[in-house]
Amino acid sequence: KRREDVMNQEQRFWHRFLELVQSNFKPSVYDFYVADAKLLTIQYQTAKIFLNRDFKKEFWEKNFEELMVAASFEVYGEPITILYQFTEETTQYTPQSGAIQPIENSIAEAAPAEILPTVHPDIKPKYTFENFVQGDNNQWAKAAALAVSDNLGGLYNPLFIFGGPGLGKTHILNAIGNKVLSDNPHARIKYVSSETFINDFLKHLQLNDMDSFKKTYRNLDFLLIDDIQSLKNKASTQEEFFNTFNALHTQDKQIVLTSDRNPDFLDNIEERLVTRFKWGLTSEITPPDYETRIAILRNKCDESLYTFTNETLSYLAGQFDSNVRDLEGALKDINLLASMRNLSEITVEVAAEAIRSRKQTSPQNLVIPIEKIQNEVSNFYGVSVKELKASKRVQHIVHARQVAMYLARELTDNSLPKIGKEFGNRDHTTVMHAYNKIKSLLLVDDNLEIEITAIKNKIR
């Protein structure tokens, strides 16, 4: 055969195989397993395929070889044997009459792919989107997380999720990781806390092995980092994370971050990092409302060996309203008591006894009523509690009201909606605005810091 005809056949064969893969598999599978593969040679009815990772061979053997045989019948009228290699160098040979000729070297002229370090995802399998209880407090964060899972490096990059402790941020991060790995088992994905990132960085720095660190973190498909606020005051680690962020973002690799506060209020984090945190989408998770707490309890109780009455669930939902972690801890206390007493049904009386120690206070850890905060702020600024709860917009009253809301958020475990209710049924967003306003003023106003310290001392 003329060499041009052979080349046309080989190109048709490879093109047809790629078409079959794209029509039978998800785009994510094609992108990960096939996009980097190359047809090196076809000779003696054998196709030699380059794969840039040796672990991909098993997937090819199970899923793609039938499609290659189908393509070979269409183009050559006969089956073809497949061989795999993991460098792109082709073996020189002398063509023989009747043999299928080799593909031009220009098809495989790139350098061999660099072998990257193994990535351990550290994803917790128990956290999924299926067992994440959605409510008004977290629906937008969940929707954004799902969108990111299906469109890596797309519109929401980075995705920044913030909220108080125990509200489900870690659950969402792991749920994203589990979904991505389910769709693409060999995706280079890593979930770490900021503390782990810091320790990993310092360890490699001490070992003078930063190349390995950079190869691991800068060649990921997906980086999930929990509690990014822990990078504060870590100048060298922030510098390394800045470079890691840039390396991933410029390659359209997905980054998801969580924090206990809005990026605008991250303390001692470089401005250039804060700016990047806001490049994508920022989404807040607030404490769950009563109905969501009931749903969370029902979901958790389905995993329990014991039966919880509706009255018990209502009681527990009323006792813990600041975060999910408290609810989970209460259920563990109850399950322990029930197992010790060989109970089958959990009544309100049993639940109350089990969580008594969790609700008890000590002189060092008194529960501070919002009413006490309102009284002390009222006395300090010379306004009445009634004015704090009213809708007057006089400047000194507004300031006192915002300070009181700030202290209620700082000194109690009450949810934002609960605090808002205690201040004249205000919306939780008003409370958050007041909290953020005072927090930002404290950074520049020394007199305000003195005032708030004095009020705190009176409250305690």
C-alpha positions in Angstrom: 0.0 0.0 0.0 1.1 3.5 -0.5 2.2 5.2 2.7 -0.4 8.0 2.4 -3.2 5.4 2.2 -1.8 3.7 5.3 -1.7 7.0 7.1 -5.3 7.8 6.1 -6.4 4.4 7.4 -4.6 4.9 10.7 -6.1 8.3 11.2 -9.6 7.0 10.3 -9.1 4.2 12.8 -8.0 6.4 15.6 -10.7 9.1 14.9 -13.4 6.4 14.8 -12.2 4.9 18.1 -12.4 8.4 19.7 -15.9 8.9 18.4 -17.0 5.6 19.9 -15.6 6.5 23.3 -17.2 10.0 23.3 -20.6 8.5 22.4 -20.4 5.8 25.1 -18.8 7.5 28.0 -19.1 10.7 30.1 -16.9 13.6 29.0 -15.1 13.4 32.4 -14.1 9.8 31.5 -12.9 10.8 28.1 -10.9 13.8 29.4 -9.2 11.7 32.1 -8.5 8.4 30.4 -8.4 9.1 26.6 -7.5 12.8 25.9 -3.8 12.3 26.7 -3.5 8.8 25.0 -1.7 8.5 21.7 -1.6 5.9 18.9 2.1 5.3 18.4 2.2 2.6 15.8 0.2 0.0 14.0 2.1 -2.9 12.6 1.4 -6.6 12.1 -2.3 -6.0 13.1 -1.1 -4.7 16.5 -1.8 -1.1 17.7 0.6 0.3 20.2 -1.0 2.8 22.5 0.7 5.3 24.8 -0.9 6.0 28.2 0.5 8.6 30.5 -0.3 6.6 33.7 0.2 2.9 34.1 -2.9 2.5 36.3 -5.1 3.5 33.3 -4.2 0.2 31.5 -6.7 -1.8 33.5 -9.6 0.6 32.7 -8.7 0.6 29.0 -8.6 -3.2 29.0 -12.1 -3.4 30.6 -13.8 -0.6 28.8 -12.1 0.5 25.6 -10.6 -2.6 23.8 -14.0 -3.7 22.4 -14.4 -0.3 20.9 -11.0 -0.4 19.3 -11.8 -3.8 17.8 -15.0 -2.4 16.5 -13.1 0.5 14.9 -10.6 -1.8 13.4 -13.3 -3.9 11.7 -14.8 -0.8 10.2 -11.5 0.5 8.9 -9.4 -2.6 8.2 -12.1 -5.4 8.0 -10.3 -7.4 10.7 -9.6 -7.4 14.4 -6.6 -5.7 15.9 -4.5 -6.5 19.0 -3.7 -3.8 21.5 -0.4 -3.2 23.3 0.2 -0.5 25.9 3.3 1.4 26.8 4.0 4.3 29.1 6.7 6.2 27.2 6.1 7.8 23.9 9.3 6.5 22.2 8.5 4.3 19.2 10.5 1.3 18.1 12.1 1.6 14.7 11.5 -1.4 12.4 11.7 -2.4 8.8 8.4 -2.5 7.0 7.5 -5.8 5.4 5.2 -6.3 2.5 1.5 -6.6 3.5 2.2 -5.3 7.0 0.3 -2.3 8.3 2.8 0.6 8.3 3.9 2.7 11.3 2.4 6.1 12.1 4.6 9.1 11.5 6.8 10.0 14.5 5.2 13.4 14.5 2.1 11.9 16.1 4.2 11.1 19.2 6.9 13.7 19.2 6.2 15.1 22.7 8.5 14.2 25.7 7.5 11.4 28.0 5.0 12.4 30.7 6.4 13.2 34.1 5.5 10.7 36.8 3.6 12.5 39.5 3.5 11.6 43.2 0.6 9.5 44.4 -2.2 11.5 45.9 -4.1 10.3 48.9 -7.5 12.0 48.8 -8.3 11.6 52.6 -12.0 11.9 51.7 -14.3 10.5 54.4 -16.8 8.2 52.7 -19.5 8.7 55.2 -20.1 12.3 54.2 -22.2 12.4 51.0 -24.8 14.7 49.4 -27.3 12.0 49.9 -27.1 12.2 53.7 -26.6 15.9 53.9 -29.8 17.5 55.4 -30.7 20.5 53.4 -32.5 23.5 54.9 -32.9 27.2 54.3 -29.6 27.7 56.2 -27.5 25.8 53.7 -29.4 25.3 50.5 -27.3 27.7 48.4 -24.0 26.3 49.7 -25.2 22.8 48.8 -26.4 23.9 45.3 -23.0 25.6 44.6 -21.2 22.5 45.8 -23.2 20.3 43.5 -22.5 22.7 40.6 -18.8 22.6 41.3 -18.9 18.7 41.4 -20.3 18.6 37.9 -18.3 21.4 36.4 -14.7 21.4 37.7 -12.9 24.6 37.3 -15.9 26.3 35.8 -17.9 29.3 37.0 -17.4 28.9 40.7 -13.6 28.8 41.1 -12.8 29.1 43.9 -15.9 28.2 45.9 -15.6 29.8 49.3 -18.1 28.5 52.0 -18.1 30.1 55.4 -20.1 29.7 58.6 -19.7 28.9 62.3 -18.4 25.6 63.7 -20.5 22.5 63.5 -22.8 23.7 60.6 -21.8 21.1 58.0 -18.9 22.8 56.1 -16.7 19.7 56.4 -19.6 17.5 55.4 -20.0 19.5 52.2 -16.3 19.4 51.3 -16.2 15.6 51.7 -19.5 15.2 49.8 -17.9 17.1 46.9 -14.9 14.9 47.0 -17.0 11.7 47.1 -19.1 12.7 44.1 -16.1 13.7 42.0 -14.3 10.4 42.8 -17.5 8.5 42.0 -17.7 10.1 38.6 -13.9 9.8 38.0 -12.2 7.3 40.4 -8.7 8.4 39.3 -9.1 12.2 39.6 -6.2 13.8 41.4 -8.1 15.2 44.3 -7.0 16.1 47.8 -8.9 17.1 50.9 -6.9 18.7 53.8 -7.4 21.0 56.7 -5.3 24.1 56.8 -3.4 22.7 59.7 -2.5 19.7 57.6 -1.4 21.9 54.7 0.8 23.9 57.1 2.3 20.8 58.7 2.9 19.2 55.3 4.6 22.4 54.0 6.9 22.6 57.1 7.8 19.0 56.9 8.9 19.2 53.3 10.7 22.5 54.0 12.7 20.9 56.8 13.6 17.9 54.6 14.6 20.3 51.8 12.1 18.4 49.6 9.9 21.2 48.3 9.9 19.8 44.8 7.8 16.8 46.0 5.4 19.1 47.9 4.9 21.3 44.8 4.4 18.3 42.5 1.7 16.9 44.8 -0.3 20.1 45.3 0.2 21.9 42.0 -0.7 19.0 39.8 -4.1 18.3 41.4 -7.4 18.3 39.6 -9.2 19.4 42.7 -8.1 20.9 46.0 -10.4 21.0 49.0 -9.1 23.0 52.1 -11.0 23.2 55.4 -10.7 26.1 57.8 -8.5 28.4 55.7 -8.6 31.0 58.5 -5.8 28.9 60.2 -3.3 30.3 57.8 -3.3 33.6 59.7 0.1 34.8 60.8 1.8 32.1 58.8 3.7 34.3 56.3 5.8 31.6 54.6 2.8 29.1 54.3 0.6 31.9 52.9 3.3 32.5 50.3 3.3 28.9 49.3 -0.5 28.6 49.3 -0.6 31.8 47.1 1.6 30.1 44.5 -0.3 26.8 44.8 -3.6 28.6 44.3 -2.3 30.5 41.2 -0.8 27.3 39.7 -4.1 25.4 40.0 -6.4 28.3 39.0 -4.5 29.1 35.8 -4.9 25.5 34.8 -8.7 25.7 35.5 -8.3 23.2 38.4 -11.0 23.4 41.0 -10.4 24.9 44.5 -13.0 24.8 47.3 -12.3 26.6 50.7 -14.1 26.8 53.9 -13.7 29.3 56.8 -15.5 30.3 60.0 -16.0 33.8 58.6 -16.5 35.9 55.4 -13.2 36.4 53.5 -13.5 40.1 54.2 -13.1 39.5 57.9 -10.2 37.1 57.8 -7.6 38.3 60.3 -3.9 38.4 59.3 -4.4 36.9 55.9 -2.6 38.7 53.0 -4.9 40.9 51.0 -3.8 39.3 47.7 -5.0 35.9 49.0 -8.3 37.4 50.3 -8.8 38.9 46.8 -8.4 35.5 45.2 -10.8 33.9 47.7 -13.4 36.2 46.3 -12.8 35.5 42.6 -15.4 32.8 42.4 -18.5 32.4 44.6 -18.8 33.0 48.3 -21.7 31.2 50.1 -22.7 31.3 53.8 -24.0 28.5 56.0 -26.0 29.8 59.0 -27.3 27.8 62.0 -30.2 25.4 61.2 -33.7 26.6 61.9 -36.1 24.4 64.0 -37.5 22.4 61.1 -34.0 21.6 59.8 -32.9 20.6 63.3 -35.8 18.2 63.4 -34.9 16.8 60.0 -31.3 16.3 61.1 -32.3 14.5 64.2 -34.7 12.2 62.2 -31.9 11.5 59.8 -29.4 10.6 62.6 -32.0 8.6 64.5 -32.5 6.4 61.5 -29.0 5.1 62.2 -29.8 4.5 65.9 -30.8 1.2 67.6 -33.4 3.1 69.6 -36.8 4.6 68.9 -37.2 8.4 69.6 -40.6 9.8 70.2 -41.7 12.9 68.3 -41.9 14.7 71.7 -38.2 13.8 72.3 -37.1 15.1 68.9 -39.0 18.4 69.5 -37.4 18.7 73.0 -33.8 18.1 71.6 -34.4 20.5 68.7 -35.3 23.2 71.2 -32.3 22.5 73.5 -29.6 22.9 70.8 -30.0 25.6 68.2 -26.5 26.8 67.4 -25.0 23.9 65.4 -25.3 20.4 64.2 -22.4 19.1 66.2 -24.2 19.8 69.5 -27.2 17.7 68.2 -24.9 14.8 67.3 -23.2 15.0 70.7 -26.5 14.9 72.5 -27.6 11.8 70.5 -24.3 10.0 71.5 -25.0 10.8 75.2 -28.5 9.5 74.8 -27.4 6.3 73.0 -24.9 5.6 75.8 -27.4 5.9 78.6 -30.0 3.8 76.6 -27.4 1.0 76.1 -26.4 1.0 79.8 -30.1 0.7 80.9 -31.1 -1.6 78.1 -33.8 0.8 76.9 -35.6 0.6 73.5 -37.6 3.9 73.5 -36.1 7.3 74.2 -38.6 9.5 76.0 -38.2 13.2 76.9 -37.3 12.2 80.5 -34.5 9.9 79.3 -33.1 12.5 76.9 -33.2 15.2 79.5 -31.3 13.0 82.0 -28.7 12.0 79.3 -27.9 15.5 78.2 -27.9 17.1 81.7 -24.2 17.2 82.0 -23.9 18.7 78.5 -26.3 21.4 79.5 -24.9 22.0 83.0 -22.7 24.9 83.6 -19.7 25.6 85.8 -18.6 28.9 87.4 -16.0 29.1 84.7 -18.4 28.5 81.9 -21.7 30.2 82.6 -24.4 30.5 80.0 -24.9 34.2 79.4 -28.5 35.2 78.7 -29.0 37.7 75.9 -31.1 39.7 78.3 -28.0 40.3 80.5 -26.0 41.5 77.5 -28.8 43.9 76.6 -28.9 45.3 80.1 -25.2 45.9 80.4 -25.0 47.5 76.9 -28.0 49.6 77.8 -26.4 50.9 81.1 -23.1 51.6 79.4 -24.4 53.6 76.5 -27.3 55.2 78.4 -30.1 53.8 76.2 -33.0 51.7 77.3 -33.4 48.0 76.4 -36.7 48.9 74.8 -34.8 51.3 72.4 -32.3 48.5 71.6 -35.2 46.3 70.5 -37.1 49.1 68.7 -36.6 50.3 65.1 -35.2 53.8 65.9 -32.3 54.7 63.6 -30.8 57.4 65.8 -27.0 57.0 65.5 -26.1 56.3 69.2 -28.9 53.8 69.5 -28.0 52.0 66.3 -24.4 51.8 67.6 -25.4 50.4 71.0 -27.8 47.9 69.3 -25.0 46.7 67.0 -22.6 46.3 69.9 -25.2 44.3 71.8 -25.8 42.0 68.8 -22.0 41.6 68.4 -21.6 40.6 72.0 -24.6 38.2 71.8 -22.9 36.5 68.8 -19.5 36.5 70.6 -20.5 35.4 74.1 -23.4 33.0 73.5 -24.1 29.9 71.4 -27.4 31.3 70.2 -28.1 31.1 66.5 -28.4 34.3 64.4 -32.2 33.9 64.1 -32.5 33.5 67.8 -30.4 36.6 68.5 -32.5 38.5 65.9 -35.7 37.4 67.6 -34.4 38.9 70.9 -33.8 42.2 69.2 -37.3 42.9 68.1 -37.7 40.0 65.7 -35.0 41.2 63.3 -33.8 39.0 60.5 -30.6 37.0 60.9 -28.9 39.0 58.1 -29.3 42.2 60.3 -27.5 40.4 63.1 -24.7 39.3 60.8 -24.4 42.9 59.4 -24.1 44.3 62.9 -21.5 41.7 63.9 -19.4 42.3 60.8 -19.7 46.1 61.3 -18.4 46.1 64.8 -15.7 43.5 64.0 -14.4 45.7 61.2 -14.5 48.8 63.5 -12.5 47.0 66.1 -9.6 46.8 63.7 -9.2 50.5 63.5 -10.9 52.0 66.6 -9.0 51.5 69.9 -11.6 53.3 71.9 -14.3 50.9 70.8 -12.1 48.0 71.8 -11.8 49.5 75.3 -15.6 50.0 75.5 -16.3 46.4 74.5 -13.7 45.0 76.9 -15.3 47.0 79.8 -18.8 45.7 78.9 -17.6 42.2 78.7 -16.0 42.5 82.2 -19.4 43.6 83.6 -21.3 40.8 81.8 -18.9 38.2 83.1 
